[in-house]
C-alpha cells in the first residue's frame, strides 16, 4: 500500500481535523513539551 494511502486509512480523523480547522489541531505547547521530554 502506498504510504499516503496507508496514512489516510489509519489516520483519517487526524487529516480531517487539520483540513477542517485549516491548521494543526495540536497545540504548540504540548508539542514542545513532548519534544523536550524526549517523546515519552
ZAFI-492133 format. One record per atom (N, C-alpha, C, O): residue in three letters; x, y, z. Coordinates in steps of 0.02 Angstrom, whole numbers, padded with zeros to 5 digits, always signed. Layout:
# residues N
AlaXYZ ...
# end
This chain:
# residues 40
Unk+00043-00059+00000 Unk+00000+00000+00000 Unk+00045+00062+00000 Unk+00096+00064+00034 Unk+00025+00111-00038 Unk+00063+00173-00041 Unk+00064+00205+00029 Unk+00015+00200+00066 Unk+00119+00238+00047 Unk+00124+00269+00114 Unk+00069+00319+00129 Unk+00041+00319+00184 Unk+00052+00362+00082 Unk+00000+00412+00094 Unk-00068+00379+00102 Unk-00107+00398+00146 Unk-00083+00330+00060 Unk-00147+00295+00065 Unk-00153+00259+00132 Unk-00206+00259+00163 Unk-00098+00230+00154 Unk-00097+00196+00219 Unk-00108+00245+00276 Unk-00147+00232+00321 Unk-00074+00302+00273 Unk-00082+00353+00325 Unk-00154+00379+00326 Unk-00183+00388+00380 Unk-00183+00390+00268 Unk-00252+00414+00265 Unk-00302+00362+00290 Unk-00354+00379+00318 Unk-00285+00298+00280 Unk-00328+00244+00304 Unk-00329+00243+00380 Unk-00382+00238+00411 Unk-00270+00246+00410 Unk-00265+00238+00482 Unk-00271+00303+00522 Unk-00285+00301+00582 Unk-00261+00360+00490 Unk-00263+00424+00525 Unk-00311+00473+00492 Unk-00298+00533+00491 Unk-00366+00448+00465 Unk-00414+00490+00429 Unk-00441+00546+00473 Unk-00449+00603+00450 Unk-00455+00532+00536 Unk-00481+00583+00581 Unk-00431+00640+00592 Unk-00450+00698+00596 Unk-00366+00623+00595 Unk-00315+00675+00603 Unk-00310+00718+00541 Unk-00306+00780+00546 Unk-00312+00688+00482 Unk-00310+00727+00420 Unk-00371+00773+00417 Unk-00365+00831+00399 Unk-00430+00746+00434 Unk-00492+00785+00432 Unk-00488+00844+00481 Unk-00511+00899+00464 Unk-00461+00834+00540 Unk-00455+00888+00589 Unk-00409+00944+00563 Unk-00424+01003+00572 Unk-00355+00926+00530 Unk-00310+00976+00501 Unk-00344+01015+00445 Unk-00338+01076+00441 Unk-00380+00979+00402 Unk-00413+01012+00345 Unk-00471+01055+00368 Unk-00477+01113+00347 Unk-00514+01028+00411 Unk-00572+01066+00434 Unk-00552+01128+00474 Unk-00583+01181+00468 Unk-00500+01121+00516 Unk-00478+01176+00557 Unk-00430+01223+00522 Unk-00414+01276+00548 Unk-00408+01205+00463 Unk-00361+01244+00423 Unk-00297+01261+00462 Unk-00264+01312+00450 Unk-00280+01216+00508 Unk-00219+01223+00548 Unk-00208+01158+00586 Unk-00252+01114+00587 Unk-00151+01152+00617 Unk-00137+01094+00658 Unk-00179+01098+00723 Unk-00174+01148+00758 Unk-00218+01047+00738 Unk-00260+01049+00797 Unk-00222+01038+00863 Unk-00250+01046+00917 Unk-00160+01019+00857 Unk-00120+01005+00917 Unk-00083+01069+00937 Unk-00051+01101+00895 Unk-00088+01087+01000 Unk-00058+01150+01022 Unk+00018+01146+01019 Unk+00048+01093+01026 Unk+00049+01203+01009 Unk+00122+01206+01007 Unk+00151+01192+01076 Unk+00207+01167+01082 Unk+00114+01208+01129 Unk+00138+01195+01197 Unk+00146+01120+01209 Unk+00197+01098+01236 Unk+00096+01080+01189 Unk+00101+01008+01200 Unk+00154+00977+01156 Unk+00188+00930+01176 Unk+00162+01004+01095 Unk+00214+00979+01050 Unk+00283+00994+01078 Unk+00327+00952+01077 Unk+00292+01054+01104 Unk+00356+01073+01134 Unk+00371+01031+01196 Unk+00428+01010+01206 Unk+00321+01019+01237 Unk+00330+00978+01297 Unk+00350+00907+01278 Unk+00393+00877+01311 Unk+00318+00880+01227 Unk+00334+00813+01204 Unk+00406+00810+01179 Unk+00442+00762+01194 Unk+00426+00859+01141 Unk+00494+00861+01113 Unk+00546+00866+01169 Unk+00598+00833+01167 Unk+00533+00908+01218 Unk+00582+00918+01271 Unk+00585+00859+01318 Unk+00636+00850+01353 Unk+00532+00818+01321 Unk+00534+00759+01364 Unk+00563+00698+01330 Unk+00566+00644+01359 Unk+00584+00707+01268 Unk+00612+00652+01231 Unk+00559+00607+01200 Unk+00574+00552+01177 Unk+00496+00631+01198 Unk+00443+00593+01167 Unk+00411+00542+01212 Unk+00371+00502+01189 Unk+00427+00543+01276 Unk+00398+00494+01322 Unk+00337+00520+01355 Unk+00306+00485+01395 
# end
